[in-house]
Each structure stands twice: as C-alpha cells, then as structure tokens.
Amino acid sequence: MKDFVEFIDSSDIREYNRETKFTPAEWALIVANSINRTVGEKLDAL
C-alpha cells in the first residue's frame, strides 16, 4: 500500500496526520494538490 502521507507537503502537518484515517476522496485531493511530487508520482499513487 502506498504511504499517501508522504504527499502532504508540510512535515509538521504530515506528522500530525500520520494516524488520521482519510477517505479515498480526501487522499485523491491530497495527492493531486501536492506541489513537491511529479505528475508521474501522482498518477502512480492514484
């Protein structure tokens, strides 16, 4: 399973949400809005 938390750009927010259970729609938004990841990485994750 992909570690979607790594798509959260802020390290502080990433650590705060490490145990948070997101819905698939929320993960899609997190992945799509990541500015530190390439389009290829985003497509692979989705």
PDB file of all heavy atoms in Angstrom:
ATOM      1  N   MET A   1       0.844  -1.187   0.000  1.00  0.00           N
ATOM      2  CA  MET A   1       0.000   0.000   0.000  1.00  0.00           C
ATOM      3  C   MET A   1       0.887   1.247   0.000  1.00  0.00           C
ATOM      4  O   MET A   1       1.906   1.308   0.663  1.00  0.00           O
ATOM      5  CB  MET A   1      -0.914  -0.009   1.209  1.00  0.00           C
ATOM      6  CG  MET A   1      -1.692   1.254   1.381  1.00  0.00           C
ATOM      7  SD  MET A   1      -3.347   0.929   1.937  1.00  0.00           S
ATOM      8  CE  MET A   1      -3.954   2.568   1.938  1.00  0.00           C
ATOM      9  N   LYS A   2       0.465   2.215  -0.733  1.00  0.00           N
ATOM     10  CA  LYS A   2       1.197   3.470  -0.864  1.00  0.00           C
ATOM     11  C   LYS A   2       1.076   4.276   0.430  1.00  0.00           C
ATOM     12  O   LYS A   2       0.024   4.321   1.046  1.00  0.00           O
ATOM     13  CB  LYS A   2       0.606   4.246  -2.029  1.00  0.00           C
ATOM     14  CG  LYS A   2       1.394   5.432  -2.452  1.00  0.00           C
ATOM     15  CD  LYS A   2       2.565   5.000  -3.266  1.00  0.00           C
ATOM     16  CE  LYS A   2       3.195   6.197  -3.936  1.00  0.00           C
ATOM     17  NZ  LYS A   2       4.449   5.868  -4.514  1.00  0.00           N
ATOM     18  N   ASP A   3       2.177   4.901   0.835  1.00  0.00           N
ATOM     19  CA  ASP A   3       2.155   5.779   2.008  1.00  0.00           C
ATOM     20  C   ASP A   3       1.752   7.172   1.548  1.00  0.00           C
ATOM     21  O   ASP A   3       2.594   8.001   1.202  1.00  0.00           O
ATOM     22  CB  ASP A   3       3.522   5.799   2.680  1.00  0.00           C
ATOM     23  CG  ASP A   3       3.513   6.577   3.975  1.00  0.00           C
ATOM     24  OD1 ASP A   3       2.418   6.833   4.516  1.00  0.00           O
ATOM     25  OD2 ASP A   3       4.595   6.920   4.451  1.00  0.00           O
ATOM     26  N   PHE A   4       0.447   7.419   1.521  1.00  0.00           N
ATOM     27  CA  PHE A   4      -0.080   8.667   0.995  1.00  0.00           C
ATOM     28  C   PHE A   4       0.294   9.873   1.845  1.00  0.00           C
ATOM     29  O   PHE A   4       0.277  10.999   1.362  1.00  0.00           O
ATOM     30  CB  PHE A   4      -1.601   8.599   0.862  1.00  0.00           C
ATOM     31  CG  PHE A   4      -2.048   7.675  -0.236  1.00  0.00           C
ATOM     32  CD1 PHE A   4      -2.635   6.464   0.060  1.00  0.00           C
ATOM     33  CD2 PHE A   4      -1.884   8.031  -1.559  1.00  0.00           C
ATOM     34  CE1 PHE A   4      -3.047   5.614  -0.949  1.00  0.00           C
ATOM     35  CE2 PHE A   4      -2.292   7.201  -2.582  1.00  0.00           C
ATOM     36  CZ  PHE A   4      -2.872   5.986  -2.270  1.00  0.00           C
ATOM     37  N   VAL A   5       0.657   9.660   3.097  1.00  0.00           N
ATOM     38  CA  VAL A   5       1.026  10.770   3.971  1.00  0.00           C
ATOM     39  C   VAL A   5       2.239  11.509   3.392  1.00  0.00           C
ATOM     40  O   VAL A   5       2.393  12.705   3.592  1.00  0.00           O
ATOM     41  CB  VAL A   5       1.312  10.271   5.408  1.00  0.00           C
ATOM     42  CG1 VAL A   5       1.780  11.388   6.307  1.00  0.00           C
ATOM     43  CG2 VAL A   5       0.080   9.620   5.992  1.00  0.00           C
ATOM     44  N   GLU A   6       3.064  10.811   2.636  1.00  0.00           N
ATOM     45  CA  GLU A   6       4.235  11.445   2.044  1.00  0.00           C
ATOM     46  C   GLU A   6       3.863  12.485   0.993  1.00  0.00           C
ATOM     47  O   GLU A   6       4.705  13.272   0.579  1.00  0.00           O
ATOM     48  CB  GLU A   6       5.159  10.386   1.446  1.00  0.00           C
ATOM     49  CG  GLU A   6       5.731   9.439   2.482  1.00  0.00           C
ATOM     50  CD  GLU A   6       6.451  10.155   3.622  1.00  0.00           C
ATOM     51  OE1 GLU A   6       7.219  11.100   3.362  1.00  0.00           O
ATOM     52  OE2 GLU A   6       6.235   9.775   4.781  1.00  0.00           O
ATOM     53  N   PHE A   7       2.617  12.518   0.565  1.00  0.00           N
ATOM     54  CA  PHE A   7       2.165  13.518  -0.395  1.00  0.00           C
ATOM     55  C   PHE A   7       1.750  14.823   0.287  1.00  0.00           C
ATOM     56  O   PHE A   7       1.452  15.799  -0.378  1.00  0.00           O
ATOM     57  CB  PHE A   7       0.995  12.978  -1.230  1.00  0.00           C
ATOM     58  CG  PHE A   7       1.461  12.031  -2.302  1.00  0.00           C
ATOM     59  CD1 PHE A   7       1.607  10.681  -2.031  1.00  0.00           C
ATOM     60  CD2 PHE A   7       1.762  12.493  -3.567  1.00  0.00           C
ATOM     61  CE1 PHE A   7       2.043   9.808  -3.004  1.00  0.00           C
ATOM     62  CE2 PHE A   7       2.192  11.629  -4.551  1.00  0.00           C
ATOM     63  CZ  PHE A   7       2.342  10.288  -4.274  1.00  0.00           C
ATOM     64  N   ILE A   8       1.727  14.843   1.614  1.00  0.00           N
ATOM     65  CA  ILE A   8       1.456  16.080   2.347  1.00  0.00           C
ATOM     66  C   ILE A   8       2.759  16.862   2.378  1.00  0.00           C
ATOM     67  O   ILE A   8       3.780  16.369   2.855  1.00  0.00           O
ATOM     68  CB  ILE A   8       0.939  15.785   3.765  1.00  0.00           C
ATOM     69  CG1 ILE A   8      -0.378  15.004   3.691  1.00  0.00           C
ATOM     70  CG2 ILE A   8       0.764  17.076   4.552  1.00  0.00           C
ATOM     71  CD1 ILE A   8      -0.900  14.528   5.033  1.00  0.00           C
ATOM     72  N   ASP A   9       2.740  18.078   1.860  1.00  0.00           N
ATOM     73  CA  ASP A   9       3.963  18.844   1.664  1.00  0.00           C
ATOM     74  C   ASP A   9       4.624  19.320   2.959  1.00  0.00           C
ATOM     75  O   ASP A   9       5.833  19.339   3.058  1.00  0.00           O
ATOM     76  CB  ASP A   9       3.689  20.045   0.751  1.00  0.00           C
ATOM     77  CG  ASP A   9       3.303  19.604  -0.646  1.00  0.00           C
ATOM     78  OD1 ASP A   9       3.838  18.586  -1.127  1.00  0.00           O
ATOM     79  OD2 ASP A   9       2.467  20.279  -1.264  1.00  0.00           O
ATOM     80  N   SER A  10       3.870  19.685   3.954  1.00  0.00           N
ATOM     81  CA  SER A  10       4.420  20.191   5.205  1.00  0.00           C
ATOM     82  C   SER A  10       4.785  19.032   6.138  1.00  0.00           C
ATOM     83  O   SER A  10       3.953  18.168   6.433  1.00  0.00           O
ATOM     84  CB  SER A  10       3.400  21.097   5.899  1.00  0.00           C
ATOM     85  OG  SER A  10       3.813  21.384   7.213  1.00  0.00           O
ATOM     86  N   SER A  11       6.018  19.030   6.613  1.00  0.00           N
ATOM     87  CA  SER A  11       6.446  17.948   7.509  1.00  0.00           C
ATOM     88  C   SER A  11       5.683  17.969   8.833  1.00  0.00           C
ATOM     89  O   SER A  11       5.373  16.910   9.384  1.00  0.00           O
ATOM     90  CB  SER A  11       7.951  18.023   7.763  1.00  0.00           C
ATOM     91  OG  SER A  11       8.290  19.245   8.381  1.00  0.00           O
ATOM     92  N   ASP A  12       5.355  19.152   9.345  1.00  0.00           N
ATOM     93  CA  ASP A  12       4.597  19.238  10.597  1.00  0.00           C
ATOM     94  C   ASP A  12       3.186  18.685  10.421  1.00  0.00           C
ATOM     95  O   ASP A  12       2.697  17.930  11.269  1.00  0.00           O
ATOM     96  CB  ASP A  12       4.516  20.682  11.089  1.00  0.00           C
ATOM     97  CG  ASP A  12       5.861  21.208  11.567  1.00  0.00           C
ATOM     98  OD1 ASP A  12       6.708  20.389  11.981  1.00  0.00           O
ATOM     99  OD2 ASP A  12       6.052  22.436  11.530  1.00  0.00           O
ATOM    100  N   ILE A  13       2.531  19.050   9.340  1.00  0.00           N
ATOM    101  CA  ILE A  13       1.177  18.556   9.077  1.00  0.00           C
ATOM    102  C   ILE A  13       1.209  17.064   8.779  1.00  0.00           C
ATOM    103  O   ILE A  13       0.330  16.315   9.198  1.00  0.00           O
ATOM    104  CB  ILE A  13       0.531  19.352   7.930  1.00  0.00           C
ATOM    105  CG1 ILE A  13       0.337  20.809   8.364  1.00  0.00           C
ATOM    106  CG2 ILE A  13      -0.801  18.729   7.514  1.00  0.00           C
ATOM    107  CD1 ILE A  13      -0.111  21.732   7.257  1.00  0.00           C
ATOM    108  N   ARG A  14       2.249  16.618   8.090  1.00  0.00           N
ATOM    109  CA  ARG A  14       2.401  15.190   7.789  1.00  0.00           C
ATOM    110  C   ARG A  14       2.490  14.376   9.084  1.00  0.00           C
ATOM    111  O   ARG A  14       1.815  13.370   9.244  1.00  0.00           O
ATOM    112  CB  ARG A  14       3.647  15.005   6.925  1.00  0.00           C
ATOM    113  CG  ARG A  14       3.844  13.627   6.422  1.00  0.00           C
ATOM    114  CD  ARG A  14       4.976  13.493   5.409  1.00  0.00           C
ATOM    115  NE  ARG A  14       6.154  14.297   5.678  1.00  0.00           N
ATOM    116  CZ  ARG A  14       6.565  15.315   4.933  1.00  0.00           C
ATOM    117  NH1 ARG A  14       5.897  15.672   3.866  1.00  0.00           N
ATOM    118  NH2 ARG A  14       7.654  15.986   5.251  1.00  0.00           N
ATOM    119  N   GLU A  15       3.310  14.824  10.029  1.00  0.00           N
ATOM    120  CA  GLU A  15       3.446  14.111  11.304  1.00  0.00           C
ATOM    121  C   GLU A  15       2.161  14.169  12.121  1.00  0.00           C
ATOM    122  O   GLU A  15       1.783  13.181  12.752  1.00  0.00           O
ATOM    123  CB  GLU A  15       4.615  14.673  12.115  1.00  0.00           C
ATOM    124  CG  GLU A  15       5.957  14.294  11.566  1.00  0.00           C
ATOM    125  CD  GLU A  15       6.135  12.787  11.419  1.00  0.00           C
ATOM    126  OE1 GLU A  15       5.786  12.034  12.349  1.00  0.00           O
ATOM    127  OE2 GLU A  15       6.623  12.358  10.363  1.00  0.00           O
ATOM    128  N   TYR A  16       1.487  15.291  12.117  1.00  0.00           N
ATOM    129  CA  TYR A  16       0.237  15.442  12.856  1.00  0.00           C
ATOM    130  C   TYR A  16      -0.831  14.482  12.336  1.00  0.00           C
ATOM    131  O   TYR A  16      -1.613  13.937  13.100  1.00  0.00           O
ATOM    132  CB  TYR A  16      -0.251  16.883  12.749  1.00  0.00           C
ATOM    133  CG  TYR A  16      -1.535  17.153  13.503  1.00  0.00           C
ATOM    134  CD1 TYR A  16      -1.507  17.376  14.873  1.00  0.00           C
ATOM    135  CD2 TYR A  16      -2.760  17.175  12.853  1.00  0.00           C
ATOM    136  CE1 TYR A  16      -2.671  17.608  15.575  1.00  0.00           C
ATOM    137  CE2 TYR A  16      -3.928  17.406  13.557  1.00  0.00           C
ATOM    138  CZ  TYR A  16      -3.880  17.632  14.911  1.00  0.00           C
ATOM    139  OH  TYR A  16      -5.042  17.860  15.608  1.00  0.00           O
ATOM    140  N   ASN A  17      -0.859  14.258  11.028  1.00  0.00           N
ATOM    141  CA  ASN A  17      -1.895  13.423  10.396  1.00  0.00           C
ATOM    142  C   ASN A  17      -1.450  11.995  10.114  1.00  0.00           C
ATOM    143  O   ASN A  17      -2.141  11.263   9.419  1.00  0.00           O
ATOM    144  CB  ASN A  17      -2.358  14.077   9.091  1.00  0.00           C
ATOM    145  CG  ASN A  17      -3.225  15.269   9.354  1.00  0.00           C
ATOM    146  OD1 ASN A  17      -4.294  15.160   9.918  1.00  0.00           O
ATOM    147  ND2 ASN A  17      -2.744  16.425   8.962  1.00  0.00           N
ATOM    148  N   ARG A  18      -0.320  11.581  10.644  1.00  0.00           N
ATOM    149  CA  ARG A  18       0.215  10.248  10.355  1.00  0.00           C
ATOM    150  C   ARG A  18      -0.790   9.134  10.679  1.00  0.00           C
ATOM    151  O   ARG A  18      -0.901   8.171   9.957  1.00  0.00           O
ATOM    152  CB  ARG A  18       1.513  10.026  11.111  1.00  0.00           C
ATOM    153  CG  ARG A  18       2.111   8.716  10.760  1.00  0.00           C
ATOM    154  CD  ARG A  18       3.554   8.641  10.432  1.00  0.00           C
ATOM    155  NE  ARG A  18       4.287   9.709   9.858  1.00  0.00           N
ATOM    156  CZ  ARG A  18       4.706   9.722   8.586  1.00  0.00           C
ATOM    157  NH1 ARG A  18       4.379   8.750   7.779  1.00  0.00           N
ATOM    158  NH2 ARG A  18       5.440  10.704   8.143  1.00  0.00           N
ATOM    159  N   GLU A  19      -1.559   9.266  11.741  1.00  0.00           N
ATOM    160  CA  GLU A  19      -2.517   8.234  12.147  1.00  0.00           C
ATOM    161  C   GLU A  19      -3.958   8.547  11.739  1.00  0.00           C
ATOM    162  O   GLU A  19      -4.865   7.797  12.079  1.00  0.00           O
ATOM    163  CB  GLU A  19      -2.450   8.021  13.660  1.00  0.00           C
ATOM    164  CG  GLU A  19      -1.083   7.588  14.152  1.00  0.00           C
ATOM    165  CD  GLU A  19      -0.621   6.270  13.545  1.00  0.00           C
ATOM    166  OE1 GLU A  19      -1.459   5.359  13.387  1.00  0.00           O
ATOM    167  OE2 GLU A  19       0.580   6.167  13.227  1.00  0.00           O
ATOM    168  N   THR A  20      -4.168   9.630  11.014  1.00  0.00           N
ATOM    169  CA  THR A  20      -5.503  10.034  10.589  1.00  0.00           C
ATOM    170  C   THR A  20      -6.006   9.100   9.491  1.00  0.00           C
ATOM    171  O   THR A  20      -5.252   8.721   8.598  1.00  0.00           O
ATOM    172  CB  THR A  20      -5.487  11.486  10.056  1.00  0.00           C
ATOM    173  OG1 THR A  20      -4.993  12.325  11.091  1.00  0.00           O
ATOM    174  CG2 THR A  20      -6.871  11.936   9.645  1.00  0.00           C
ATOM    175  N   LYS A  21      -7.255   8.716   9.576  1.00  0.00           N
ATOM    176  CA  LYS A  21      -7.883   7.866   8.558  1.00  0.00           C
ATOM    177  C   LYS A  21      -8.637   8.759   7.578  1.00  0.00           C
ATOM    178  O   LYS A  21      -9.665   9.322   7.907  1.00  0.00           O
ATOM    179  CB  LYS A  21      -8.856   6.867   9.204  1.00  0.00           C
ATOM    180  CG  LYS A  21      -8.226   5.968  10.228  1.00  0.00           C
ATOM    181  CD  LYS A  21      -7.161   5.101   9.605  1.00  0.00           C
ATOM    182  CE  LYS A  21      -6.573   4.182  10.667  1.00  0.00           C
ATOM    183  NZ  LYS A  21      -5.346   3.574  10.275  1.00  0.00           N
ATOM    184  N   PHE A  22      -8.086   8.896   6.374  1.00  0.00           N
ATOM    185  CA  PHE A  22      -8.713   9.708   5.335  1.00  0.00           C
ATOM    186  C   PHE A  22      -9.547   8.826   4.421  1.00  0.00           C
ATOM    187  O   PHE A  22      -9.248   7.646   4.238  1.00  0.00           O
ATOM    188  CB  PHE A  22      -7.651  10.421   4.493  1.00  0.00           C
ATOM    189  CG  PHE A  22      -6.889  11.481   5.235  1.00  0.00           C
ATOM    190  CD1 PHE A  22      -5.601  11.255   5.693  1.00  0.00           C
ATOM    191  CD2 PHE A  22      -7.454  12.719   5.463  1.00  0.00           C
ATOM    192  CE1 PHE A  22      -4.896  12.229   6.368  1.00  0.00           C
ATOM    193  CE2 PHE A  22      -6.754  13.709   6.137  1.00  0.00           C
ATOM    194  CZ  PHE A  22      -5.472  13.460   6.598  1.00  0.00           C
ATOM    195  N   THR A  23     -10.571   9.414   3.817  1.00  0.00           N
ATOM    196  CA  THR A  23     -11.374   8.698   2.824  1.00  0.00           C
ATOM    197  C   THR A  23     -10.616   8.697   1.497  1.00  0.00           C
ATOM    198  O   THR A  23      -9.700   9.502   1.293  1.00  0.00           O
ATOM    199  CB  THR A  23     -12.740   9.379   2.624  1.00  0.00           C
ATOM    200  OG1 THR A  23     -12.520  10.668   2.034  1.00  0.00           O
ATOM    201  CG2 THR A  23     -13.497   9.524   3.933  1.00  0.00           C
ATOM    202  N   PRO A  24     -10.984   7.816   0.565  1.00  0.00           N
ATOM    203  CA  PRO A  24     -10.327   7.819  -0.748  1.00  0.00           C
ATOM    204  C   PRO A  24     -10.430   9.164  -1.468  1.00  0.00           C
ATOM    205  O   PRO A  24      -9.471   9.589  -2.125  1.00  0.00           O
ATOM    206  CB  PRO A  24     -11.066   6.724  -1.509  1.00  0.00           C
ATOM    207  CG  PRO A  24     -11.517   5.776  -0.448  1.00  0.00           C
ATOM    208  CD  PRO A  24     -11.878   6.667   0.722  1.00  0.00           C
ATOM    209  N   ALA A  25     -11.540   9.851  -1.328  1.00  0.00           N
ATOM    210  CA  ALA A  25     -11.685  11.164  -1.963  1.00  0.00           C
ATOM    211  C   ALA A  25     -10.724  12.175  -1.351  1.00  0.00           C
ATOM    212  O   ALA A  25     -10.140  13.004  -2.063  1.00  0.00           O
ATOM    213  CB  ALA A  25     -13.123  11.653  -1.837  1.00  0.00           C
ATOM    214  N   GLU A  26     -10.534  12.125  -0.039  1.00  0.00           N
ATOM    215  CA  GLU A  26      -9.595  13.033   0.612  1.00  0.00           C
ATOM    216  C   GLU A  26      -8.161  12.746   0.173  1.00  0.00           C
ATOM    217  O   GLU A  26      -7.376  13.669  -0.068  1.00  0.00           O
ATOM    218  CB  GLU A  26      -9.718  12.920   2.134  1.00  0.00           C
ATOM    219  CG  GLU A  26     -11.017  13.472   2.668  1.00  0.00           C
ATOM    220  CD  GLU A  26     -11.266  13.132   4.113  1.00  0.00           C
ATOM    221  OE1 GLU A  26     -10.805  12.069   4.597  1.00  0.00           O
ATOM    222  OE2 GLU A  26     -11.939  13.939   4.788  1.00  0.00           O
ATOM    223  N   TRP A  27      -7.817  11.452   0.045  1.00  0.00           N
ATOM    224  CA  TRP A  27      -6.474  11.094  -0.420  1.00  0.00           C
ATOM    225  C   TRP A  27      -6.246  11.591  -1.829  1.00  0.00           C
ATOM    226  O   TRP A  27      -5.158  12.064  -2.162  1.00  0.00           O
ATOM    227  CB  TRP A  27      -6.259   9.585  -0.368  1.00  0.00           C
ATOM    228  CG  TRP A  27      -5.877   9.102   0.996  1.00  0.00           C
ATOM    229  CD1 TRP A  27      -6.475   8.106   1.697  1.00  0.00           C
ATOM    230  CD2 TRP A  27      -4.826   9.582   1.832  1.00  0.00           C
ATOM    231  NE1 TRP A  27      -5.856   7.960   2.922  1.00  0.00           N
ATOM    232  CE2 TRP A  27      -4.844   8.851   3.017  1.00  0.00           C
ATOM    233  CE3 TRP A  27      -3.872  10.584   1.678  1.00  0.00           C
ATOM    234  CZ2 TRP A  27      -3.929   9.078   4.049  1.00  0.00           C
ATOM    235  CZ3 TRP A  27      -2.968  10.810   2.714  1.00  0.00           C
ATOM    236  CH2 TRP A  27      -3.008  10.056   3.880  1.00  0.00           C
ATOM    237  N   ALA A  28      -7.260  11.483  -2.679  1.00  0.00           N
ATOM    238  CA  ALA A  28      -7.124  11.958  -4.057  1.00  0.00           C
ATOM    239  C   ALA A  28      -6.813  13.452  -4.078  1.00  0.00           C
ATOM    240  O   ALA A  28      -5.966  13.905  -4.860  1.00  0.00           O
ATOM    241  CB  ALA A  28      -8.391  11.655  -4.848  1.00  0.00           C
ATOM    242  N   LEU A  29      -7.463  14.218  -3.221  1.00  0.00           N
ATOM    243  CA  LEU A  29      -7.194  15.655  -3.151  1.00  0.00           C
ATOM    244  C   LEU A  29      -5.797  15.950  -2.605  1.00  0.00           C
ATOM    245  O   LEU A  29      -5.110  16.841  -3.105  1.00  0.00           O
ATOM    246  CB  LEU A  29      -8.246  16.349  -2.294  1.00  0.00           C
ATOM    247  CG  LEU A  29      -9.624  16.485  -2.925  1.00  0.00           C
ATOM    248  CD1 LEU A  29     -10.622  17.026  -1.918  1.00  0.00           C
ATOM    249  CD2 LEU A  29      -9.548  17.390  -4.136  1.00  0.00           C
ATOM    250  N   ILE A  30      -5.387  15.209  -1.603  1.00  0.00           N
ATOM    251  CA  ILE A  30      -4.050  15.400  -1.044  1.00  0.00           C
ATOM    252  C   ILE A  30      -2.992  15.105  -2.099  1.00  0.00           C
ATOM    253  O   ILE A  30      -2.049  15.879  -2.290  1.00  0.00           O
ATOM    254  CB  ILE A  30      -3.851  14.527   0.211  1.00  0.00           C
ATOM    255  CG1 ILE A  30      -4.709  15.059   1.357  1.00  0.00           C
ATOM    256  CG2 ILE A  30      -2.376  14.475   0.612  1.00  0.00           C
ATOM    257  CD1 ILE A  30      -4.788  14.142   2.555  1.00  0.00           C
ATOM    258  N   VAL A  31      -3.148  13.996  -2.801  1.00  0.00           N
ATOM    259  CA  VAL A  31      -2.184  13.629  -3.847  1.00  0.00           C
ATOM    260  C   VAL A  31      -2.190  14.671  -4.963  1.00  0.00           C
ATOM    261  O   VAL A  31      -1.140  15.127  -5.410  1.00  0.00           O
ATOM    262  CB  VAL A  31      -2.502  12.220  -4.391  1.00  0.00           C
ATOM    263  CG1 VAL A  31      -1.688  11.930  -5.646  1.00  0.00           C
ATOM    264  CG2 VAL A  31      -2.235  11.166  -3.327  1.00  0.00           C
ATOM    265  N   ALA A  32      -3.359  15.057  -5.422  1.00  0.00           N
ATOM    266  CA  ALA A  32      -3.463  15.994  -6.544  1.00  0.00           C
ATOM    267  C   ALA A  32      -2.897  17.369  -6.199  1.00  0.00           C
ATOM    268  O   ALA A  32      -2.335  18.042  -7.064  1.00  0.00           O
ATOM    269  CB  ALA A  32      -4.918  16.125  -6.974  1.00  0.00           C
ATOM    270  N   ASN A  33      -2.997  17.788  -4.946  1.00  0.00           N
ATOM    271  CA  ASN A  33      -2.561  19.132  -4.557  1.00  0.00           C
ATOM    272  C   ASN A  33      -1.118  19.202  -4.059  1.00  0.00           C
ATOM    273  O   ASN A  33      -0.654  20.278  -3.697  1.00  0.00           O
ATOM    274  CB  ASN A  33      -3.507  19.699  -3.497  1.00  0.00           C
ATOM    275  CG  ASN A  33      -4.843  20.054  -4.087  1.00  0.00           C
ATOM    276  OD1 ASN A  33      -4.915  20.665  -5.135  1.00  0.00           O
ATOM    277  ND2 ASN A  33      -5.907  19.649  -3.419  1.00  0.00           N
ATOM    278  N   SER A  34      -0.421  18.087  -4.057  1.00  0.00           N
ATOM    279  CA  SER A  34       0.973  18.097  -3.632  1.00  0.00           C
ATOM    280  C   SER A  34       1.819  18.830  -4.669  1.00  0.00           C
ATOM    281  O   SER A  34       1.786  18.507  -5.853  1.00  0.00           O
ATOM    282  CB  SER A  34       1.488  16.664  -3.476  1.00  0.00           C
ATOM    283  OG  SER A  34       2.859  16.681  -3.154  1.00  0.00           O
ATOM    284  N   ILE A  35       2.582  19.816  -4.206  1.00  0.00           N
ATOM    285  CA  ILE A  35       3.428  20.561  -5.143  1.00  0.00           C
ATOM    286  C   ILE A  35       4.842  20.001  -5.203  1.00  0.00           C
ATOM    287  O   ILE A  35       5.615  20.371  -6.076  1.00  0.00           O
ATOM    288  CB  ILE A  35       3.462  22.071  -4.804  1.00  0.00           C
ATOM    289  CG1 ILE A  35       4.004  22.302  -3.410  1.00  0.00           C
ATOM    290  CG2 ILE A  35       2.101  22.697  -4.967  1.00  0.00           C
ATOM    291  CD1 ILE A  35       4.244  23.765  -3.064  1.00  0.00           C
ATOM    292  N   ASN A  36       5.188  19.109  -4.290  1.00  0.00           N
ATOM    293  CA  ASN A  36       6.536  18.543  -4.243  1.00  0.00           C
ATOM    294  C   ASN A  36       6.674  17.234  -5.009  1.00  0.00           C
ATOM    295  O   ASN A  36       7.758  16.663  -5.039  1.00  0.00           O
ATOM    296  CB  ASN A  36       6.965  18.315  -2.793  1.00  0.00           C
ATOM    297  CG  ASN A  36       7.107  19.616  -2.032  1.00  0.00           C
ATOM    298  OD1 ASN A  36       7.432  20.640  -2.605  1.00  0.00           O
ATOM    299  ND2 ASN A  36       6.848  19.573  -0.743  1.00  0.00           N
ATOM    300  N   ARG A  37       5.608  16.756  -5.614  1.00  0.00           N
ATOM    301  CA  ARG A  37       5.632  15.487  -6.340  1.00  0.00           C
ATOM    302  C   ARG A  37       5.398  15.702  -7.826  1.00  0.00           C
ATOM    303  O   ARG A  37       4.702  16.628  -8.228  1.00  0.00           O
ATOM    304  CB  ARG A  37       4.552  14.538  -5.801  1.00  0.00           C
ATOM    305  CG  ARG A  37       4.716  14.153  -4.355  1.00  0.00           C
ATOM    306  CD  ARG A  37       6.033  13.398  -4.171  1.00  0.00           C
ATOM    307  NE  ARG A  37       6.214  13.023  -2.794  1.00  0.00           N
ATOM    308  CZ  ARG A  37       6.479  11.782  -2.422  1.00  0.00           C
ATOM    309  NH1 ARG A  37       6.590  10.823  -3.293  1.00  0.00           N
ATOM    310  NH2 ARG A  37       6.651  11.519  -1.150  1.00  0.00           N
ATOM    311  N   THR A  38       5.965  14.832  -8.633  1.00  0.00           N
ATOM    312  CA  THR A  38       5.792  14.934 -10.082  1.00  0.00           C
ATOM    313  C   THR A  38       4.434  14.369 -10.484  1.00  0.00           C
ATOM    314  O   THR A  38       3.799  13.637  -9.710  1.00  0.00           O
ATOM    315  CB  THR A  38       6.885  14.153 -10.827  1.00  0.00           C
ATOM    316  OG1 THR A  38       6.726  12.755 -10.546  1.00  0.00           O
ATOM    317  CG2 THR A  38       8.276  14.622 -10.423  1.00  0.00           C
ATOM    318  N   VAL A  39       4.040  14.691 -11.702  1.00  0.00           N
ATOM    319  CA  VAL A  39       2.776  14.175 -12.226  1.00  0.00           C
ATOM    320  C   VAL A  39       2.828  12.646 -12.287  1.00  0.00           C
ATOM    321  O   VAL A  39       1.852  11.977 -11.966  1.00  0.00           O
ATOM    322  CB  VAL A  39       2.469  14.786 -13.619  1.00  0.00           C
ATOM    323  CG1 VAL A  39       1.260  14.127 -14.241  1.00  0.00           C
ATOM    324  CG2 VAL A  39       2.272  16.278 -13.511  1.00  0.00           C
ATOM    325  N   GLY A  40       3.949  12.101 -12.664  1.00  0.00           N
ATOM    326  CA  GLY A  40       4.100  10.647 -12.722  1.00  0.00           C
ATOM    327  C   GLY A  40       3.899   9.983 -11.373  1.00  0.00           C
ATOM    328  O   GLY A  40       3.236   8.952 -11.272  1.00  0.00           O
ATOM    329  N   GLU A  41       4.468  10.575 -10.324  1.00  0.00           N
ATOM    330  CA  GLU A  41       4.301  10.038  -8.974  1.00  0.00           C
ATOM    331  C   GLU A  41       2.847  10.098  -8.539  1.00  0.00           C
ATOM    332  O   GLU A  41       2.323   9.171  -7.910  1.00  0.00           O
ATOM    333  CB  GLU A  41       5.161  10.799  -7.975  1.00  0.00           C
ATOM    334  CG  GLU A  41       6.651  10.560  -8.135  1.00  0.00           C
ATOM    335  CD  GLU A  41       7.478  11.440  -7.238  1.00  0.00           C
ATOM    336  OE1 GLU A  41       7.195  12.663  -7.168  1.00  0.00           O
ATOM    337  OE2 GLU A  41       8.418  10.926  -6.630  1.00  0.00           O
ATOM    338  N   LYS A  42       2.198  11.199  -8.903  1.00  0.00           N
ATOM    339  CA  LYS A  42       0.773  11.361  -8.555  1.00  0.00           C
ATOM    340  C   LYS A  42      -0.073  10.322  -9.269  1.00  0.00           C
ATOM    341  O   LYS A  42      -0.966   9.709  -8.663  1.00  0.00           O
ATOM    342  CB  LYS A  42       0.302  12.762  -8.903  1.00  0.00           C
ATOM    343  CG  LYS A  42       0.907  13.841  -8.046  1.00  0.00           C
ATOM    344  CD  LYS A  42       0.465  15.212  -8.498  1.00  0.00           C
ATOM    345  CE  LYS A  42       1.127  16.324  -7.726  1.00  0.00           C
ATOM    346  NZ  LYS A  42       0.641  17.646  -8.123  1.00  0.00           N
ATOM    347  N   LEU A  43       0.178  10.110 -10.541  1.00  0.00           N
ATOM    348  CA  LEU A  43      -0.601   9.126 -11.306  1.00  0.00           C
ATOM    349  C   LEU A  43      -0.369   7.718 -10.776  1.00  0.00           C
ATOM    350  O   LEU A  43      -1.302   6.915 -10.706  1.00  0.00           O
ATOM    351  CB  LEU A  43      -0.261   9.209 -12.791  1.00  0.00           C
ATOM    352  CG  LEU A  43      -0.774  10.454 -13.506  1.00  0.00           C
ATOM    353  CD1 LEU A  43      -0.227  10.498 -14.926  1.00  0.00           C
ATOM    354  CD2 LEU A  43      -2.280  10.498 -13.490  1.00  0.00           C
ATOM    355  N   ASP A  44       0.857   7.395 -10.432  1.00  0.00           N
ATOM    356  CA  ASP A  44       1.143   6.074  -9.852  1.00  0.00           C
ATOM    357  C   ASP A  44       0.403   5.854  -8.546  1.00  0.00           C
ATOM    358  O   ASP A  44      -0.079   4.770  -8.263  1.00  0.00           O
ATOM    359  CB  ASP A  44       2.638   5.897  -9.620  1.00  0.00           C
ATOM    360  CG  ASP A  44       3.421   5.709 -10.905  1.00  0.00           C
ATOM    361  OD1 ASP A  44       2.803   5.369 -11.936  1.00  0.00           O
ATOM    362  OD2 ASP A  44       4.647   5.913 -10.875  1.00  0.00           O
ATOM    363  N   ALA A  45       0.311   6.905  -7.732  1.00  0.00           N
ATOM    364  CA  ALA A  45      -0.355   6.794  -6.434  1.00  0.00           C
ATOM    365  C   ALA A  45      -1.872   6.632  -6.601  1.00  0.00           C
ATOM    366  O   ALA A  45      -2.509   5.920  -5.838  1.00  0.00           O
ATOM    367  CB  ALA A  45      -0.065   8.024  -5.588  1.00  0.00           C
ATOM    368  N   LEU A  46      -2.430   7.320  -7.597  1.00  0.00           N
ATOM    369  CA  LEU A  46      -3.872   7.255  -7.778  1.00  0.00           C
ATOM    370  C   LEU A  46      -4.244   5.984  -8.500  1.00  0.00           C
ATOM    371  O   LEU A  46      -5.242   5.406  -8.303  1.00  0.00           O
ATOM    372  CB  LEU A  46      -4.371   8.483  -8.537  1.00  0.00           C
ATOM    373  CG  LEU A  46      -4.199   9.799  -7.792  1.00  0.00           C
ATOM    374  CD1 LEU A  46      -4.599  10.966  -8.705  1.00  0.00           C
ATOM    375  CD2 LEU A  46      -5.033   9.843  -6.533  1.00  0.00           C
TER     376      LEU A  46
END
